[in-house]
Amino acid sequence: MKQHSLIGLVLIVAFIGGIWAAVTIAPPDVNPQGPATTYFQTYPAPRGLPSFRLTEAGGEPVTNATLRDQWTVIFLGYTYCPDVCPTTMAGLNRIYPQLQQIPTEYPIKIMFLSVDPKRDTPARLRSYKQYFNDDFIAATGDHGQLFGLVRSFGLVYAMSESTDQPDYLVDHSASIVVVSPKAEVVGRFKPDAIPGALTVVDPAHIIADMPAIVAAH
């Protein structure tokens, strides 16, 4: 009897501990009161962005004010990325005409944010975005600007190798975030994890959910 009671107590403690860990260590990142979407993860509350100043492919500054009065679909990566970035950019280019047809007071823009400022000069960014879609915004900045901005998106990046190597790789989130016309991050599209396939966001998911996202704000 005592042994059964002890086992029961251990199970109860483990259960309570599991609940605490789930809430404290990995809090829910989906707002149940958000727009009725199938794939989009709405953050519990819109996230304001830190003050930042980046440089666009044409040399123009990109600041918080740039993201106001428009919807901005943002993907971060780097031009030397061998797989996830070109695949994602090609997908965004395919759905761009459909995004422009969504009824909205504010235009919907797509932005490529490079987290490799050492190699991704404005000239290289200009060439890169022109390959996919010249209407896209392509920008970067020094790491002091990028780290805080990327963190506010709920994303991460890191240099996986020494940048002294010419072909170094950069680890980065493959999610795509959506910034509202108030220049606040409202949520993200997470990539599909399919065995044997690239971990990228399905562009069809963006088309499916963007009308509801726009309508809710």
NORFEN-V573277 format. One record per helix or strand. SS is the DSSP state (A for helix, B for strand). FROM is the first residue (numbers start at 0). TO is the last residue. If there is no record, write none. Layout:
BEGIN
ss:SS from:FROM to:TO
ss:SS from:FROM to:TO
END
This chain:
BEGIN
ss:A from:1 to:23
ss:B from:40 to:47
ss:B from:52 to:55
ss:B from:60 to:62
ss:A from:63 to:66
ss:B from:67 to:67
ss:B from:70 to:76
ss:A from:83 to:99
ss:B from:107 to:113
ss:A from:121 to:131
ss:B from:136 to:139
ss:A from:142 to:152
ss:B from:156 to:158
ss:B from:169 to:171
ss:B from:175 to:178
ss:B from:181 to:181
ss:B from:183 to:188
ss:A from:202 to:215
END
